[in-house]
Amino acid sequence: MLNIDLHSHSRVSDGVLTPAELVRRASANGVRMLALTDHDEVAGVTEAKKAAAEAGIELVSGVEISITWAGTSIHIVGLHVDENDPVLIDMLRRNRSGRMERAKRMGERFAELGVEGAYEGALKYVTNPNLISRKHFARFLVESGVCPTISNAFDRYLKDGGPAYIRHQWATLTEAVQWILNAGGIAIVAHPGRYKIKEVALHAFLDEFRQLGGTGIEVVTGSHTPDQYLYFARLANRYGFLSSVGSDFHAPNESPVDVGCLPDFPCPVEPVWQNWR
């Protein structure tokens, strides 16, 4: 299939490359269609579109919205959203508003765990003053020698339920899907294999997502194993979902998969982009 990557991040959220640098890296890796899906933020899309036009690739305007469902943090990707939609921009700003307070509480939790200066250390990596994430803390932990890798920082401290994890009430599933649909986009479940929920809960979530107007799920993504590629491809077909693909790229030498460096779908599916033209 064409080299398509529909999930990536720039420094507008918690990536390290500017939107233009991300587009140029994707182009160099052979990507023909790229979606910029920063966390709860669309401010980088305009720059990315300009760079994509110069590079001769297609840029899909996107966003990754944090939600809370049954006490679990889940991410919903919106593709082909109108990045200038005032309601979407305002709702995303609202969803971001709790991040700084949560980060301060995480810093306090780290201090209790014997890791001093975590909040201040994480701030050094923040490029958008309105957005701080667990990824910024992970970079501090690696830089300070507390953890050898980003993935180890999440496994030891930052994953859901980890010792430094602070639960936060994000948008609801209903809100996130509605924001995306109202902005002209389509809603996709990001990396469904990453959530620590039982299979029966996953099916309940997907049922609700479909009823609300959700379109698809990510099948091939940076945090899925090959076995999960096949599992979620079959699940997408079972539910009548379209299948998406995305590296979830954040940074060179940090993300498990580079932007645009993903395998093909493991079995016949209906790609999310099949009717875009």
RARA-V824478 format. One record per pair of residues at least 24 apart in sequence whose ideal C-beta (glycine too) atoms are under 10 Angstrom apart, sorted by the first residue. I is the first residue (numbers start at 1). J is the second residue. D is the distance in whole Angstrom. If there is no record, write none. Layout:
i=I j=J d=D
i=I j=J d=D
This chain:
i=1 j=32 d=10
i=1 j=245 d=8
i=1 j=263 d=10
i=1 j=264 d=6
i=1 j=265 d=7
i=1 j=271 d=7
i=1 j=273 d=9
i=2 j=30 d=9
i=2 j=31 d=9
i=2 j=32 d=5
i=2 j=33 d=7
i=2 j=58 d=10
i=2 j=271 d=9
i=2 j=273 d=8
i=3 j=27 d=10
i=3 j=29 d=7
i=3 j=30 d=5
i=3 j=31 d=5
i=3 j=32 d=5
i=3 j=33 d=8
i=3 j=34 d=9
i=3 j=57 d=9
i=3 j=245 d=10
i=3 j=259 d=10
i=3 j=260 d=5
i=3 j=261 d=9
i=3 j=262 d=8
i=4 j=31 d=7
i=4 j=32 d=7
i=4 j=33 d=4
i=4 j=34 d=8
i=4 j=35 d=9
i=4 j=58 d=9
i=4 j=60 d=9
i=4 j=244 d=9
i=4 j=245 d=6
i=4 j=246 d=9
i=4 j=260 d=8
i=4 j=262 d=9
i=4 j=271 d=8
i=4 j=272 d=9
i=4 j=273 d=6
i=5 j=29 d=8
i=5 j=30 d=10
i=5 j=31 d=5
i=5 j=32 d=9
i=5 j=33 d=7
i=5 j=34 d=5
i=5 j=35 d=7
i=5 j=37 d=10
i=5 j=60 d=10
i=5 j=220 d=10
i=5 j=221 d=10
i=5 j=222 d=10
i=5 j=244 d=10
i=5 j=245 d=7
i=5 j=246 d=6
i=5 j=247 d=5
i=5 j=248 d=9
i=5 j=249 d=7
i=5 j=257 d=9
i=5 j=258 d=9
i=5 j=259 d=6
i=5 j=260 d=5
i=5 j=261 d=8
i=5 j=262 d=7
i=6 j=33 d=7
i=6 j=34 d=8
i=6 j=35 d=4
i=6 j=36 d=10
i=6 j=37 d=7
i=6 j=60 d=6
i=6 j=62 d=7
i=6 j=77 d=7
i=6 j=79 d=6
i=6 j=188 d=8
i=6 j=190 d=10
i=6 j=216 d=10
i=6 j=218 d=8
i=6 j=221 d=9
i=6 j=244 d=5
i=6 j=245 d=6
i=6 j=246 d=5
i=6 j=247 d=9
i=6 j=271 d=10
i=6 j=272 d=7
i=6 j=273 d=8
i=7 j=34 d=10
i=7 j=35 d=6
i=7 j=36 d=9
i=7 j=37 d=5
i=7 j=62 d=8
i=7 j=64 d=7
i=7 j=75 d=9
i=7 j=77 d=6
i=7 j=79 d=9
i=7 j=188 d=8
i=7 j=190 d=6
i=7 j=191 d=8
i=7 j=218 d=7
i=7 j=221 d=6
i=7 j=222 d=8
i=7 j=244 d=7
i=7 j=245 d=8
i=7 j=246 d=2
i=7 j=247 d=6
i=7 j=248 d=5
i=7 j=249 d=8
i=7 j=259 d=9
i=7 j=262 d=10
i=8 j=34 d=6
i=8 j=35 d=7
i=8 j=36 d=6
i=8 j=37 d=6
i=8 j=38 d=9
i=8 j=48 d=9
i=8 j=62 d=9
i=8 j=64 d=10
i=8 j=222 d=10
i=8 j=246 d=7
i=8 j=247 d=6
i=8 j=248 d=7
i=8 j=249 d=5
i=8 j=250 d=8
i=8 j=255 d=9
i=8 j=259 d=5
i=8 j=260 d=9
i=9 j=36 d=8
i=9 j=37 d=7
i=9 j=38 d=6
i=9 j=39 d=7
i=9 j=41 d=10
i=9 j=44 d=9
i=9 j=64 d=8
i=9 j=133 d=10
i=9 j=135 d=9
i=9 j=247 d=10
i=9 j=248 d=7
i=9 j=249 d=7
i=9 j=250 d=5
i=9 j=251 d=8
i=9 j=255 d=9
i=9 j=259 d=10
i=10 j=36 d=6
i=10 j=37 d=9
i=10 j=38 d=6
i=10 j=41 d=9
i=10 j=43 d=9
i=10 j=44 d=5
i=10 j=45 d=9
i=10 j=47 d=8
i=10 j=48 d=7
i=10 j=127 d=9
i=10 j=128 d=9
i=10 j=249 d=10
i=10 j=250 d=9
i=11 j=38 d=9
i=11 j=44 d=8
i=11 j=125 d=9
i=11 j=126 d=9
i=11 j=127 d=4
i=11 j=128 d=7
i=11 j=131 d=10
i=11 j=250 d=10
i=11 j=251 d=9
i=12 j=36 d=8
i=12 j=38 d=5
i=12 j=39 d=9
i=12 j=41 d=6
i=12 j=42 d=8
i=12 j=43 d=5
i=12 j=44 d=4
i=12 j=45 d=9
i=12 j=47 d=8
i=12 j=48 d=9
i=12 j=127 d=7
i=12 j=128 d=6
i=12 j=130 d=10
i=12 j=131 d=8
i=13 j=37 d=9
i=13 j=38 d=4
i=13 j=39 d=4
i=13 j=40 d=7
i=13 j=41 d=5
i=13 j=43 d=9
i=13 j=44 d=8
i=13 j=63 d=9
i=13 j=64 d=8
i=13 j=96 d=9
i=13 j=126 d=10
i=13 j=127 d=9
i=13 j=128 d=6
i=13 j=130 d=10
i=13 j=131 d=6
i=13 j=132 d=10
i=13 j=133 d=7
i=13 j=135 d=9
i=13 j=136 d=10
i=13 j=250 d=9
i=14 j=38 d=8
i=14 j=39 d=6
i=14 j=41 d=10
i=14 j=125 d=8
i=14 j=126 d=8
i=14 j=127 d=9
i=14 j=128 d=9
i=14 j=131 d=7
i=14 j=132 d=8
i=14 j=133 d=4
i=14 j=134 d=8
i=14 j=135 d=4
i=14 j=136 d=6
i=14 j=138 d=9
i=14 j=139 d=9
i=14 j=250 d=6
i=14 j=251 d=9
i=15 j=39 d=9
i=15 j=44 d=9
i=15 j=127 d=9
i=15 j=135 d=8
i=15 j=249 d=7
i=15 j=250 d=5
i=15 j=251 d=6
i=15 j=254 d=9
i=15 j=255 d=9
i=15 j=259 d=10
i=16 j=125 d=8
i=16 j=127 d=8
i=16 j=135 d=10
i=16 j=139 d=8
i=16 j=250 d=7
i=16 j=251 d=4
i=16 j=252 d=8
i=16 j=253 d=10
i=16 j=254 d=8
i=16 j=255 d=10
i=17 j=249 d=9
i=17 j=250 d=9
i=17 j=251 d=7
i=17 j=252 d=8
i=17 j=259 d=9
i=18 j=44 d=8
i=18 j=47 d=7
i=18 j=48 d=9
i=18 j=51 d=9
i=18 j=127 d=9
i=19 j=43 d=9
i=19 j=44 d=4
i=19 j=45 d=7
i=19 j=46 d=8
i=19 j=47 d=4
i=19 j=48 d=4
i=19 j=49 d=9
i=19 j=50 d=9
i=19 j=51 d=7
i=19 j=52 d=9
i=19 j=59 d=9
i=20 j=44 d=9
i=20 j=47 d=6
i=20 j=48 d=7
i=20 j=50 d=7
i=20 j=51 d=4
i=20 j=52 d=9
i=20 j=54 d=9
i=20 j=55 d=9
i=21 j=47 d=10
i=21 j=48 d=10
i=21 j=51 d=8
i=22 j=47 d=10
i=22 j=48 d=7
i=22 j=51 d=8
i=22 j=52 d=10
i=22 j=249 d=8
i=22 j=250 d=10
i=22 j=251 d=10
i=22 j=259 d=7
i=23 j=47 d=8
i=23 j=48 d=5
i=23 j=49 d=9
i=23 j=50 d=9
i=23 j=51 d=4
i=23 j=52 d=5
i=23 j=53 d=9
i=23 j=54 d=8
i=23 j=55 d=6
i=23 j=57 d=7
i=23 j=59 d=7
i=23 j=259 d=9
i=24 j=51 d=6
i=24 j=52 d=9
i=24 j=54 d=9
i=24 j=55 d=6
i=24 j=57 d=10
i=25 j=249 d=8
i=25 j=252 d=8
i=25 j=258 d=8
i=25 j=259 d=6
i=25 j=260 d=8
i=26 j=51 d=9
i=26 j=52 d=9
i=26 j=55 d=8
i=26 j=57 d=7
i=26 j=59 d=9
i=26 j=247 d=9
i=26 j=249 d=8
i=26 j=258 d=9
i=26 j=259 d=5
i=26 j=260 d=5
i=26 j=261 d=10
i=27 j=51 d=8
i=27 j=52 d=8
i=27 j=54 d=9
i=27 j=55 d=4
i=27 j=56 d=7
i=27 j=57 d=5
i=27 j=259 d=10
i=27 j=260 d=9
i=28 j=55 d=9
i=28 j=259 d=9
i=28 j=260 d=9
i=29 j=247 d=10
i=29 j=249 d=10
i=29 j=258 d=6
i=29 j=259 d=6
i=29 j=260 d=4
i=29 j=261 d=6
i=30 j=57 d=9
i=30 j=260 d=6
i=30 j=261 d=9
i=31 j=55 d=9
i=31 j=57 d=6
i=31 j=58 d=9
i=31 j=247 d=9
i=31 j=259 d=7
i=31 j=260 d=4
i=31 j=261 d=9
i=31 j=262 d=10
i=32 j=56 d=9
i=32 j=57 d=6
i=32 j=58 d=7
i=32 j=260 d=9
i=33 j=57 d=7
i=33 j=58 d=4
i=33 j=59 d=8
i=33 j=60 d=6
i=33 j=260 d=10
i=33 j=273 d=7
i=33 j=276 d=9
i=34 j=58 d=7
i=34 j=59 d=6
i=34 j=60 d=7
i=34 j=62 d=9
i=34 j=246 d=9
i=34 j=247 d=10
i=34 j=249 d=10
i=34 j=259 d=7
i=34 j=260 d=8
i=35 j=59 d=8
i=35 j=60 d=4
i=35 j=61 d=8
i=35 j=62 d=4
i=35 j=63 d=9
i=35 j=64 d=10
i=35 j=77 d=8
i=35 j=78 d=9
i=35 j=79 d=6
i=35 j=80 d=9
i=35 j=81 d=10
i=35 j=188 d=10
i=35 j=244 d=9
i=35 j=246 d=7
i=35 j=272 d=10
i=35 j=273 d=10
i=36 j=60 d=8
i=36 j=61 d=7
i=36 j=62 d=6
i=36 j=63 d=9
i=36 j=64 d=10
i=36 j=83 d=9
i=37 j=61 d=9
i=37 j=62 d=4
i=37 j=63 d=6
i=37 j=64 d=4
i=37 j=65 d=9
i=37 j=75 d=9
i=37 j=77 d=5
i=37 j=78 d=8
i=37 j=79 d=8
i=37 j=81 d=10
i=37 j=188 d=9
i=37 j=190 d=8
i=37 j=246 d=7
i=37 j=248 d=9
i=38 j=62 d=8
i=38 j=63 d=7
i=38 j=64 d=7
i=38 j=92 d=9
i=38 j=128 d=8
i=38 j=131 d=8
i=39 j=63 d=8
i=39 j=64 d=5
i=39 j=65 d=8
i=39 j=66 d=7
i=39 j=75 d=8
i=39 j=92 d=9
i=39 j=95 d=9
i=39 j=96 d=8
i=39 j=99 d=9
i=39 j=128 d=9
i=39 j=131 d=7
i=39 j=133 d=6
i=39 j=135 d=9
i=40 j=64 d=7
i=40 j=65 d=6
i=40 j=66 d=6
i=40 j=75 d=10
i=40 j=91 d=9
i=40 j=92 d=5
i=40 j=93 d=8
i=40 j=94 d=9
i=40 j=95 d=5
i=40 j=96 d=5
i=40 j=97 d=10
i=40 j=99 d=8
i=40 j=130 d=9
i=40 j=131 d=7
i=40 j=133 d=9
i=40 j=170 d=9
i=40 j=171 d=9
i=40 j=176 d=10
i=41 j=65 d=10
i=41 j=83 d=10
i=41 j=89 d=9
i=41 j=92 d=6
i=41 j=93 d=9
i=41 j=95 d=9
i=41 j=96 d=7
i=41 j=128 d=7
i=41 j=130 d=8
i=41 j=131 d=6
i=42 j=78 d=9
i=42 j=81 d=7
i=42 j=82 d=9
i=42 j=83 d=4
i=42 j=84 d=8
i=42 j=85 d=8
i=42 j=88 d=7
i=42 j=89 d=7
i=42 j=92 d=7
i=42 j=183 d=9
i=43 j=83 d=8
i=43 j=89 d=8
i=43 j=92 d=9
i=43 j=128 d=8
i=43 j=130 d=9
i=43 j=131 d=10
i=44 j=83 d=9
i=44 j=128 d=9
i=45 j=81 d=9
i=45 j=82 d=10
i=45 j=83 d=4
i=45 j=84 d=9
i=46 j=83 d=7
i=46 j=84 d=8
i=48 j=83 d=9
i=49 j=83 d=8
i=57 j=260 d=10
i=58 j=273 d=9
i=58 j=276 d=9
i=58 j=277 d=10
i=60 j=185 d=9
i=60 j=272 d=10
i=60 j=273 d=8
i=60 j=276 d=9
i=61 j=183 d=9
i=61 j=184 d=9
i=61 j=185 d=8
i=62 j=180 d=9
i=62 j=185 d=8
i=62 j=186 d=10
i=62 j=188 d=9
i=62 j=246 d=9
i=63 j=88 d=8
i=63 j=89 d=10
i=63 j=92 d=7
i=63 j=176 d=9
i=63 j=179 d=9
i=63 j=180 d=8
i=63 j=183 d=9
i=63 j=185 d=8
i=64 j=176 d=10
i=64 j=188 d=9
i=64 j=190 d=6
i=64 j=191 d=10
i=64 j=246 d=9
i=64 j=248 d=9
i=65 j=91 d=9
i=65 j=92 d=7
i=65 j=95 d=7
i=65 j=170 d=8
i=65 j=171 d=6
i=65 j=173 d=10
i=65 j=175 d=8
i=65 j=176 d=4
i=65 j=177 d=9
i=65 j=179 d=7
i=65 j=180 d=7
i=65 j=187 d=9
i=65 j=190 d=9
i=66 j=92 d=10
i=66 j=95 d=6
i=66 j=96 d=9
i=66 j=98 d=10
i=66 j=99 d=9
i=66 j=133 d=9
i=66 j=168 d=8
i=66 j=170 d=4
i=66 j=171 d=7
i=66 j=176 d=8
i=66 j=190 d=10
i=67 j=95 d=9
i=67 j=169 d=10
i=67 j=170 d=5
i=67 j=171 d=5
i=67 j=172 d=6
i=67 j=173 d=5
i=67 j=174 d=9
i=67 j=175 d=7
i=67 j=176 d=5
i=67 j=177 d=9
i=68 j=167 d=8
i=68 j=168 d=7
i=68 j=169 d=5
i=68 j=170 d=5
i=68 j=171 d=7
i=68 j=172 d=7
i=68 j=173 d=8
i=68 j=176 d=10
i=69 j=170 d=9
i=69 j=171 d=10
i=69 j=172 d=8
i=69 j=173 d=5
i=69 j=174 d=10
i=69 j=176 d=10
i=69 j=195 d=9
i=69 j=197 d=9
i=69 j=201 d=9
i=69 j=204 d=9
i=69 j=205 d=6
i=69 j=208 d=8
i=69 j=209 d=9
i=70 j=173 d=9
i=70 j=197 d=7
i=70 j=201 d=6
i=70 j=204 d=8
i=70 j=205 d=8
i=70 j=208 d=10
i=71 j=160 d=10
i=71 j=167 d=8
i=71 j=169 d=10
i=71 j=197 d=9
i=72 j=160 d=7
i=72 j=161 d=10
i=72 j=167 d=10
i=72 j=195 d=6
i=72 j=196 d=7
i=72 j=197 d=6
i=72 j=201 d=8
i=72 j=205 d=9
i=73 j=134 d=10
i=73 j=160 d=6
i=73 j=165 d=9
i=73 j=167 d=8
i=73 j=168 d=7
i=73 j=169 d=10
i=73 j=170 d=7
i=73 j=195 d=8
i=73 j=196 d=10
i=74 j=160 d=10
i=74 j=170 d=9
i=74 j=173 d=8
i=74 j=176 d=9
i=74 j=189 d=7
i=74 j=190 d=8
i=74 j=191 d=9
i=74 j=192 d=8
i=74 j=194 d=9
i=74 j=195 d=6
i=74 j=197 d=9
i=74 j=205 d=7
i=74 j=209 d=9
i=75 j=170 d=9
i=75 j=176 d=9
i=75 j=188 d=10
i=75 j=189 d=8
i=75 j=190 d=4
i=75 j=191 d=7
i=75 j=192 d=10
i=75 j=194 d=8
i=75 j=195 d=9
i=75 j=218 d=9
i=75 j=248 d=9
i=76 j=171 d=9
i=76 j=173 d=7
i=76 j=175 d=10
i=76 j=176 d=5
i=76 j=177 d=7
i=76 j=179 d=9
i=76 j=180 d=7
i=76 j=187 d=6
i=76 j=188 d=7
i=76 j=189 d=6
i=76 j=190 d=7
i=76 j=209 d=8
i=76 j=214 d=8
i=77 j=176 d=10
i=77 j=180 d=9
i=77 j=185 d=9
i=77 j=186 d=9
i=77 j=187 d=7
i=77 j=188 d=4
i=77 j=189 d=8
i=77 j=190 d=5
i=77 j=191 d=9
i=77 j=216 d=9
i=77 j=217 d=10
i=77 j=218 d=7
i=77 j=244 d=7
i=77 j=246 d=7
i=77 j=248 d=10
i=77 j=272 d=10
i=78 j=176 d=8
i=78 j=177 d=9
i=78 j=179 d=7
i=78 j=180 d=4
i=78 j=181 d=9
i=78 j=183 d=7
i=78 j=184 d=9
i=78 j=185 d=4
i=78 j=186 d=7
i=78 j=187 d=6
i=78 j=188 d=8
i=78 j=215 d=10
i=79 j=180 d=8
i=79 j=185 d=6
i=79 j=186 d=5
i=79 j=187 d=8
i=79 j=188 d=6
i=79 j=215 d=8
i=79 j=216 d=9
i=79 j=244 d=8
i=79 j=246 d=10
i=79 j=272 d=7
i=79 j=273 d=9
i=79 j=276 d=9
i=80 j=180 d=9
i=80 j=183 d=9
i=80 j=184 d=7
i=80 j=185 d=5
i=80 j=186 d=6
i=80 j=272 d=10
i=80 j=273 d=10
i=80 j=276 d=8
i=81 j=179 d=8
i=81 j=180 d=6
i=81 j=181 d=9
i=81 j=182 d=9
i=81 j=183 d=4
i=81 j=184 d=6
i=81 j=185 d=4
i=81 j=186 d=9
i=81 j=187 d=10
i=82 j=182 d=9
i=82 j=183 d=5
i=82 j=184 d=5
i=82 j=185 d=8
i=83 j=183 d=8
i=83 j=185 d=10
i=84 j=183 d=9
i=85 j=179 d=9
i=85 j=180 d=10
i=85 j=182 d=7
i=85 j=183 d=4
i=85 j=184 d=7
i=85 j=185 d=9
i=86 j=183 d=10
i=87 j=178 d=10
i=87 j=179 d=7
i=87 j=182 d=6
i=87 j=183 d=7
i=88 j=179 d=5
i=88 j=180 d=8
i=88 j=182 d=7
i=88 j=183 d=4
i=88 j=184 d=9
i=88 j=185 d=9
i=89 j=179 d=10
i=89 j=183 d=9
i=90 j=179 d=10
i=91 j=171 d=7
i=91 j=175 d=7
i=91 j=176 d=9
i=91 j=178 d=9
i=91 j=179 d=5
i=91 j=182 d=9
i=91 j=183 d=9
i=92 j=130 d=10
i=92 j=131 d=10
i=92 j=171 d=9
i=92 j=176 d=10
i=92 j=179 d=8
i=92 j=183 d=10
i=93 j=130 d=7
i=94 j=171 d=8
i=94 j=175 d=9
i=95 j=170 d=6
i=95 j=171 d=5
i=95 j=175 d=8
i=95 j=176 d=8
i=95 j=179 d=9
i=96 j=128 d=9
i=96 j=130 d=5
i=96 j=131 d=6
i=96 j=132 d=9
i=96 j=133 d=10
i=96 j=170 d=10
i=97 j=130 d=8
i=98 j=168 d=6
i=98 j=169 d=7
i=98 j=170 d=8
i=99 j=126 d=10
i=99 j=128 d=10
i=99 j=130 d=8
i=99 j=131 d=6
i=99 j=132 d=5
i=99 j=133 d=7
i=99 j=134 d=10
i=99 j=136 d=10
i=99 j=168 d=8
i=99 j=170 d=10
i=100 j=126 d=10
i=100 j=129 d=9
i=100 j=130 d=8
i=100 j=131 d=9
i=100 j=132 d=6
i=101 j=166 d=9
i=101 j=168 d=9
i=102 j=132 d=8
i=102 j=133 d=9
i=102 j=134 d=9
i=102 j=165 d=10
i=102 j=166 d=5
i=102 j=167 d=9
i=102 j=168 d=5
i=102 j=169 d=10
i=103 j=131 d=10
i=103 j=132 d=5
i=103 j=133 d=8
i=103 j=134 d=9
i=103 j=136 d=8
i=103 j=137 d=8
i=103 j=166 d=8
i=104 j=132 d=9
i=104 j=166 d=9
i=105 j=164 d=10
i=105 j=166 d=5
i=105 j=167 d=10
i=105 j=168 d=9
i=106 j=132 d=9
i=106 j=134 d=8
i=106 j=136 d=10
i=106 j=137 d=6
i=106 j=157 d=9
i=106 j=158 d=8
i=106 j=164 d=6
i=106 j=165 d=8
i=106 j=166 d=5
i=106 j=168 d=10
i=107 j=137 d=8
i=107 j=140 d=10
i=107 j=164 d=9
i=107 j=166 d=10
i=108 j=164 d=10
i=108 j=166 d=9
i=109 j=157 d=9
i=109 j=162 d=10
i=109 j=163 d=7
i=109 j=164 d=5
i=109 j=165 d=8
i=109 j=166 d=7
i=110 j=137 d=8
i=110 j=140 d=9
i=110 j=141 d=9
i=110 j=146 d=9
i=110 j=157 d=7
i=110 j=158 d=10
i=110 j=163 d=9
i=110 j=164 d=5
i=112 j=163 d=9
i=112 j=164 d=9
i=113 j=146 d=10
i=113 j=156 d=10
i=113 j=157 d=7
i=113 j=163 d=6
i=113 j=164 d=6
i=114 j=146 d=9
i=115 j=140 d=9
i=115 j=141 d=7
i=115 j=144 d=8
i=115 j=146 d=6
i=115 j=147 d=10
i=115 j=157 d=8
i=115 j=164 d=8
i=116 j=144 d=10
i=117 j=144 d=8
i=118 j=144 d=9
i=118 j=146 d=9
i=118 j=157 d=9
i=118 j=164 d=8
i=121 j=146 d=10
i=133 j=158 d=10
i=133 j=250 d=10
i=134 j=158 d=5
i=134 j=159 d=9
i=134 j=160 d=10
i=134 j=162 d=9
i=134 j=164 d=9
i=134 j=165 d=8
i=134 j=166 d=9
i=135 j=250 d=6
i=135 j=251 d=9
i=135 j=254 d=9
i=137 j=164 d=7
i=138 j=250 d=10
i=138 j=254 d=9
i=139 j=250 d=10
i=139 j=251 d=8
i=139 j=254 d=8
i=142 j=254 d=9
i=149 j=253 d=10
i=149 j=254 d=8
i=150 j=250 d=8
i=150 j=251 d=8
i=150 j=253 d=10
i=150 j=254 d=5
i=150 j=255 d=8
i=150 j=256 d=9
i=151 j=223 d=10
i=151 j=254 d=9
i=151 j=255 d=10
i=151 j=256 d=7
i=159 j=194 d=9
i=159 j=196 d=8
i=160 j=194 d=9
i=160 j=195 d=8
i=160 j=196 d=6
i=160 j=197 d=10
i=161 j=196 d=7
i=172 j=212 d=10
i=173 j=205 d=8
i=173 j=208 d=6
i=173 j=209 d=7
i=173 j=212 d=7
i=173 j=214 d=9
i=174 j=208 d=9
i=174 j=209 d=10
i=174 j=211 d=10
i=174 j=212 d=6
i=174 j=213 d=10
i=175 j=212 d=10
i=176 j=209 d=10
i=176 j=212 d=9
i=176 j=214 d=10
i=177 j=208 d=9
i=177 j=209 d=7
i=177 j=211 d=10
i=177 j=212 d=5
i=177 j=213 d=6
i=177 j=214 d=6
i=177 j=215 d=9
i=178 j=212 d=8
i=178 j=213 d=8
i=180 j=213 d=9
i=180 j=214 d=9
i=180 j=215 d=9
i=181 j=212 d=9
i=181 j=213 d=5
i=181 j=214 d=9
i=181 j=215 d=9
i=185 j=215 d=9
i=186 j=213 d=9
i=186 j=214 d=8
i=186 j=215 d=4
i=186 j=216 d=7
i=186 j=242 d=8
i=186 j=244 d=9
i=186 j=272 d=7
i=186 j=276 d=10
i=187 j=212 d=8
i=187 j=213 d=7
i=187 j=214 d=5
i=187 j=215 d=6
i=187 j=216 d=8
i=188 j=214 d=7
i=188 j=215 d=6
i=188 j=216 d=5
i=188 j=217 d=6
i=188 j=218 d=6
i=188 j=241 d=9
i=188 j=242 d=8
i=188 j=243 d=9
i=188 j=244 d=5
i=188 j=246 d=9
i=188 j=272 d=7
i=189 j=214 d=7
i=189 j=215 d=9
i=189 j=216 d=7
i=189 j=217 d=4
i=189 j=218 d=7
i=189 j=232 d=9
i=189 j=236 d=10
i=189 j=241 d=8
i=189 j=244 d=9
i=190 j=217 d=8
i=190 j=218 d=6
i=190 j=221 d=7
i=190 j=223 d=9
i=190 j=244 d=9
i=190 j=246 d=8
i=190 j=248 d=7
i=191 j=217 d=9
i=191 j=218 d=6
i=191 j=219 d=10
i=191 j=221 d=5
i=191 j=222 d=8
i=191 j=223 d=5
i=191 j=224 d=7
i=191 j=228 d=9
i=191 j=232 d=9
i=191 j=246 d=8
i=191 j=248 d=6
i=192 j=217 d=5
i=192 j=218 d=7
i=192 j=219 d=9
i=192 j=221 d=9
i=192 j=223 d=10
i=192 j=224 d=8
i=192 j=228 d=8
i=192 j=231 d=9
i=192 j=232 d=6
i=192 j=235 d=8
i=192 j=236 d=9
i=193 j=217 d=10
i=193 j=218 d=9
i=193 j=219 d=9
i=193 j=221 d=8
i=193 j=223 d=7
i=193 j=224 d=5
i=193 j=225 d=8
i=193 j=227 d=9
i=193 j=228 d=4
i=193 j=229 d=9
i=193 j=231 d=7
i=193 j=232 d=6
i=193 j=235 d=10
i=194 j=218 d=10
i=194 j=221 d=8
i=194 j=222 d=10
i=194 j=223 d=5
i=194 j=224 d=8
i=194 j=228 d=9
i=194 j=248 d=9
i=199 j=235 d=10
i=202 j=235 d=8
i=203 j=235 d=9
i=203 j=238 d=10
i=203 j=239 d=9
i=206 j=235 d=7
i=206 j=236 d=9
i=206 j=238 d=9
i=206 j=239 d=6
i=206 j=241 d=8
i=207 j=239 d=8
i=209 j=239 d=9
i=209 j=241 d=9
i=210 j=239 d=6
i=210 j=240 d=8
i=210 j=241 d=7
i=214 j=239 d=9
i=214 j=241 d=8
i=214 j=242 d=10
i=215 j=240 d=10
i=215 j=241 d=7
i=215 j=242 d=6
i=215 j=244 d=9
i=215 j=272 d=7
i=216 j=240 d=10
i=216 j=241 d=5
i=216 j=242 d=4
i=216 j=243 d=6
i=216 j=244 d=5
i=216 j=269 d=9
i=216 j=270 d=8
i=216 j=271 d=9
i=216 j=272 d=5
i=217 j=241 d=5
i=217 j=242 d=8
i=217 j=243 d=7
i=217 j=244 d=7
i=217 j=272 d=9
i=218 j=243 d=8
i=218 j=244 d=5
i=218 j=245 d=7
i=218 j=246 d=6
i=218 j=248 d=8
i=218 j=272 d=9
i=219 j=243 d=4
i=219 j=244 d=7
i=219 j=245 d=7
i=219 j=246 d=10
i=219 j=265 d=6
i=219 j=266 d=8
i=219 j=267 d=9
i=219 j=269 d=6
i=219 j=271 d=9
i=219 j=272 d=10
i=220 j=244 d=8
i=220 j=245 d=4
i=220 j=246 d=8
i=220 j=247 d=9
i=220 j=257 d=9
i=220 j=262 d=5
i=220 j=263 d=6
i=220 j=264 d=8
i=220 j=265 d=6
i=220 j=266 d=8
i=220 j=269 d=10
i=221 j=245 d=7
i=221 j=246 d=5
i=221 j=247 d=7
i=221 j=248 d=6
i=221 j=256 d=10
i=221 j=257 d=8
i=221 j=262 d=8
i=222 j=246 d=7
i=222 j=247 d=5
i=222 j=248 d=4
i=222 j=249 d=7
i=222 j=250 d=9
i=222 j=255 d=6
i=222 j=256 d=5
i=222 j=257 d=4
i=222 j=258 d=9
i=222 j=259 d=9
i=222 j=261 d=9
i=222 j=262 d=7
i=223 j=247 d=10
i=223 j=248 d=6
i=223 j=255 d=9
i=223 j=256 d=7
i=223 j=257 d=9
i=224 j=248 d=10
i=224 j=256 d=10
i=224 j=257 d=10
i=224 j=262 d=10
i=226 j=263 d=8
i=226 j=266 d=7
i=227 j=266 d=9
i=228 j=266 d=10
i=229 j=262 d=9
i=229 j=263 d=7
i=229 j=264 d=9
i=229 j=265 d=7
i=229 j=266 d=5
i=229 j=267 d=9
i=230 j=265 d=9
i=230 j=266 d=4
i=230 j=267 d=6
i=231 j=266 d=9
i=232 j=265 d=10
i=232 j=266 d=9
i=232 j=269 d=9
i=233 j=265 d=6
i=233 j=266 d=5
i=233 j=267 d=5
i=233 j=268 d=8
i=233 j=269 d=5
i=234 j=266 d=9
i=234 j=267 d=7
i=234 j=269 d=9
i=236 j=265 d=9
i=236 j=267 d=10
i=236 j=269 d=6
i=236 j=270 d=8
i=236 j=272 d=10
i=237 j=267 d=8
i=237 j=268 d=8
i=237 j=269 d=6
i=237 j=270 d=8
i=240 j=270 d=8
i=241 j=269 d=9
i=241 j=270 d=8
i=241 j=272 d=9
i=242 j=269 d=8
i=242 j=270 d=5
i=242 j=271 d=7
i=242 j=272 d=4
i=242 j=273 d=8
i=242 j=274 d=7
i=242 j=275 d=9
i=243 j=267 d=10
i=243 j=268 d=10
i=243 j=269 d=4
i=243 j=270 d=6
i=243 j=271 d=6
i=243 j=272 d=6
i=243 j=273 d=10
i=243 j=274 d=10
i=244 j=269 d=10
i=244 j=271 d=8
i=244 j=272 d=4
i=244 j=273 d=8
i=245 j=269 d=10
i=245 j=271 d=8
i=245 j=272 d=8
i=245 j=273 d=9
i=246 j=272 d=10
